[in-house]
């Protein structure tokens, strides 16, 4: 009976050590779950970015308004017979002095 009790205690200790410190331990599983959640968040952000880029591509393919807007904003282009006015606020002018 004494040997059986010692054997069972050793078995319990061995199983607990494996559970807490061995391969596939609780700490490792917890860390893997955190990595999975972080990867899911990153994937969601990338999917949203891809959807926005896809919408922009479709807009550029279908209409001239998007192309015109980009030309005006990014390249500073104006249409024929338009006059371009640049307004300088005094605060910006004073900051340059």
C-alpha positions, -999 to +999 in steps of 0.1 A: +000+000+000+029+023+008+045+017-026+012+024-044+008+057-026+044+067-035+038+056-071+006+077-074+022+108-059+052+105-083+028+100-112+008+131-101+040+152-098+052+140-132+019+149-148+018+183-132+053+191-143+044+181-179+012+202-177+030+233-165+065+231-180+066+205-207+058+205-244+023+218-251+022+233-216-005+257-205+019+287-208+028+277-243-009+273-253-017+307-238+012+323-257+000+307-290-036+320-284-022+355-280-002+351-312-034+339-330-054+369-318-026+393-328-025+377-363-063+379-366-061+417-358-034+422-383-053+403-410-084+423-403-065+456-408-049+443-440-083+432-454-097+467-447-067+483-464-071+459-494-108+468-497-100+505-497-074+500-523-097+479-544-124+506-542-099+532-553-087+511-582-123+505-593-130+543-590-099+551-611-109+525-638-145+537-641-146+575-638-126+605-648-136+624-617-112+604-595-084+609-620-091+646-621-092+648-583-058+631-580-043+653-607-055+684-589-045+673-554-012+655-560+001+673-591-014+707-587-030+707-621-057+731-632-082+730-661-079+752-691-093+787-685-092+782-647-073+806-625-053+793-596-052+814-564-029+806-535-040+821-502-013+826-476-025+830-440-006+856-419+003+830-393+021+809-419+039+840-433+051+850-398+063+815-391+087+817-421+105+848-407 
